[in-house]
Amino acid sequence: MGWVGESVASVKSMKIRQSLSQFISLGMIVSSALIIWKGLIFITGSESPVVVVLSESMEPGFQRGDILFLHMSKDPIRAGEIVVFNIQGRDIPIVHRVIEVHERQKTREVDILTKGTETTIVKMTECCMLMASVGLKRQHVIGRAVGFLPYVGWMTIVMTEKPIVKYILIGALGLLVITSKD
């Protein structure tokens, strides 16, 4: 009976160690992703080095679901550049093309006028109208587009528009990590 009791205790101990190892592996994966993200922020100088195009305002240049890679530098912003910016009252960054830049000589402040590539007035969003009338400041710009991957961001759009998909995916991935055997 002693040998069976030790064997059961050994199996329980091994299962606990295996579960602990799987949780540590999951923690390492999450930590690695955060470290990579912070490294990208440092390298690119942008608070958000990767964004997904969420609207159709930049078609045909960028499609909804394209991923943009951003970089921020001290160089002056010029007309024709694609910039991503945040404005007060909006949670989601906006992707637009700079059409005009006005620098005030005395204060060295810059007003930036942007719009989406889509030229029909019907498709202009409320935000575009706001930017056209108010102007955009350099501090609103979080990055300049330096590259893109077409359609790769569709999963982000689906998870944003249908949160249940996000929870199912996170649950399935967590379950996979926890139940996987080494």
C-alpha positions as CSV (number, residue, x, y, z in Angstrom):
1,M,0.0,0.0,0.0
2,G,2.9,2.3,0.7
3,W,4.2,2.1,-2.9
4,V,0.8,3.0,-4.4
5,G,0.5,6.0,-2.0
6,E,3.9,7.3,-3.0
7,S,3.1,6.7,-6.7
8,V,-0.2,8.7,-6.4
9,A,1.6,11.5,-4.6
10,S,4.3,11.5,-7.3
11,V,1.7,11.7,-10.1
12,K,-0.1,14.6,-8.3
13,S,3.2,16.4,-7.8
14,M,4.1,16.0,-11.5
15,K,0.7,17.3,-12.6
16,I,1.1,20.3,-10.4
17,R,4.6,21.0,-11.8
18,Q,3.3,20.5,-15.3
19,S,0.4,23.0,-14.8
20,L,2.7,25.5,-13.2
21,S,5.1,25.1,-16.1
22,Q,2.2,25.8,-18.6
23,F,1.1,28.9,-16.7
24,I,4.7,30.1,-16.6
25,S,4.9,29.5,-20.4
26,L,1.8,31.5,-21.0
27,G,3.2,34.3,-18.8
28,M,6.4,34.3,-20.8
29,I,4.5,34.5,-24.1
30,V,2.5,37.5,-22.9
31,S,5.7,39.1,-21.4
32,S,7.6,38.6,-24.6
33,A,4.8,40.3,-26.6
34,L,4.8,43.3,-24.3
35,I,8.6,43.6,-24.4
36,I,8.5,43.5,-28.3
37,W,5.8,46.1,-28.3
38,K,7.7,48.4,-26.0
39,G,10.9,47.9,-28.1
40,L,9.0,48.9,-31.2
41,I,7.7,52.0,-29.5
42,F,11.3,52.9,-28.5
43,I,12.7,52.2,-32.0
44,T,10.0,54.0,-34.0
45,G,9.5,56.9,-31.7
46,S,5.7,56.4,-32.0
47,E,3.4,55.6,-29.2
48,S,1.6,53.2,-31.5
49,P,4.0,51.7,-34.0
50,V,1.4,49.5,-35.7
51,V,-2.2,50.5,-36.5
52,V,-5.0,49.0,-38.5
53,V,-7.0,51.0,-41.1
54,L,-10.5,50.8,-39.8
55,S,-12.4,52.9,-42.4
56,E,-12.7,53.3,-46.1
57,S,-11.5,56.9,-46.1
58,M,-8.1,56.0,-47.5
59,E,-9.2,53.9,-50.4
60,P,-7.7,53.1,-53.0
61,G,-4.3,53.7,-51.3
62,F,-5.1,51.7,-48.2
63,Q,-8.0,49.3,-47.8
64,R,-9.9,48.6,-44.6
65,G,-8.0,46.0,-42.7
66,D,-4.5,47.0,-43.9
67,I,-1.9,47.2,-41.2
68,L,0.3,50.4,-41.2
69,F,3.7,50.6,-39.7
70,L,4.5,54.0,-38.2
71,H,7.5,56.0,-37.4
72,M,7.8,59.4,-35.8
73,S,10.7,61.8,-36.3
74,K,11.5,65.4,-35.6
75,D,11.4,66.2,-39.4
76,P,8.7,68.6,-40.4
77,I,5.5,67.1,-41.6
78,R,5.0,67.7,-45.3
79,A,2.0,67.7,-47.6
80,G,1.4,64.3,-49.2
81,E,2.5,62.2,-46.1
82,I,0.2,59.7,-44.6
83,V,-0.2,60.4,-40.9
84,V,-2.0,58.8,-38.0
85,F,-3.4,61.1,-35.3
86,N,-5.5,61.2,-32.2
87,I,-7.9,64.0,-31.4
88,Q,-9.7,64.7,-28.2
89,G,-12.9,62.8,-27.8
90,R,-12.0,60.0,-30.2
91,D,-10.6,56.7,-28.9
92,I,-9.5,55.4,-32.3
93,P,-6.5,56.8,-34.2
94,I,-7.4,58.3,-37.6
95,V,-5.3,57.7,-40.8
96,H,-5.3,60.5,-43.3
97,R,-3.1,62.2,-45.9
98,V,-1.7,65.7,-45.2
99,I,-2.9,68.1,-47.8
100,E,-1.6,71.4,-46.3
101,V,0.8,72.5,-43.6
102,H,0.8,76.0,-42.2
103,E,3.6,77.2,-40.0
104,R,3.2,80.4,-38.0
105,Q,6.5,82.2,-38.1
106,K,6.3,83.9,-34.7
107,T,5.3,80.9,-32.6
108,R,6.7,78.1,-34.9
109,E,3.4,76.3,-34.3
110,V,2.1,74.1,-37.2
111,D,-1.4,73.7,-38.3
112,I,-2.0,70.6,-40.5
113,L,-5.0,70.0,-42.8
114,T,-5.7,66.4,-43.6
115,K,-8.2,64.3,-45.4
116,G,-8.8,60.7,-46.5
117,T,-7.8,59.7,-50.0
118,E,-11.4,59.0,-50.9
119,T,-12.5,62.2,-52.6
120,T,-16.3,62.0,-52.6
121,I,-17.8,64.4,-50.1
122,V,-20.5,61.8,-49.2
123,K,-17.9,59.5,-47.8
124,M,-16.2,62.2,-45.7
125,T,-16.5,61.3,-42.0
126,E,-17.6,63.8,-39.3
127,C,-14.0,63.7,-38.1
128,C,-12.7,64.8,-41.5
129,M,-15.1,67.8,-41.5
130,L,-13.9,68.6,-38.0
131,M,-10.3,68.5,-39.1
132,A,-11.0,70.6,-42.1
133,S,-12.5,73.4,-40.0
134,V,-10.3,73.2,-36.9
135,G,-6.9,72.1,-38.1
136,L,-4.6,69.6,-36.6
137,K,-1.6,70.3,-34.4
138,R,1.7,68.4,-34.6
139,Q,1.2,67.0,-31.0
140,H,-1.9,65.1,-32.3
141,V,0.2,63.1,-34.8
142,I,1.3,59.8,-33.4
143,G,3.1,58.6,-36.4
144,R,3.8,58.6,-40.2
145,A,3.1,55.6,-42.3
146,V,6.4,54.0,-43.6
147,G,5.0,50.7,-44.7
148,F,1.9,48.4,-44.8
149,L,0.7,44.9,-45.0
150,P,-2.6,44.5,-46.9
151,Y,-5.6,42.9,-45.3
152,V,-3.6,41.4,-42.3
153,G,-5.6,43.6,-39.8
154,W,-9.0,42.1,-40.6
155,M,-8.9,39.9,-37.5
156,T,-8.5,43.1,-35.4
157,I,-11.6,44.6,-37.1
158,V,-13.6,41.4,-36.5
159,M,-12.6,41.3,-32.8
160,T,-13.5,45.0,-32.4
161,E,-16.9,44.8,-34.1
162,K,-17.8,41.4,-32.6
163,P,-16.2,41.1,-29.1
164,I,-17.5,37.6,-28.6
165,V,-15.0,36.4,-31.2
166,K,-12.2,38.0,-29.2
167,Y,-13.3,36.2,-26.0
168,I,-13.6,32.9,-27.8
169,L,-10.2,33.2,-29.4
170,I,-8.5,34.2,-26.1
171,G,-10.2,31.4,-24.3
172,A,-9.3,28.8,-27.0
173,L,-5.6,30.0,-27.0
174,G,-5.5,29.9,-23.2
175,L,-7.0,26.4,-23.2
176,L,-4.5,25.3,-25.8
177,V,-1.6,26.5,-23.8
178,I,-2.9,24.9,-20.6
179,T,-3.7,21.6,-22.1
180,S,-0.7,21.2,-24.4
181,K,1.8,18.5,-23.5
182,D,5.5,19.2,-23.8
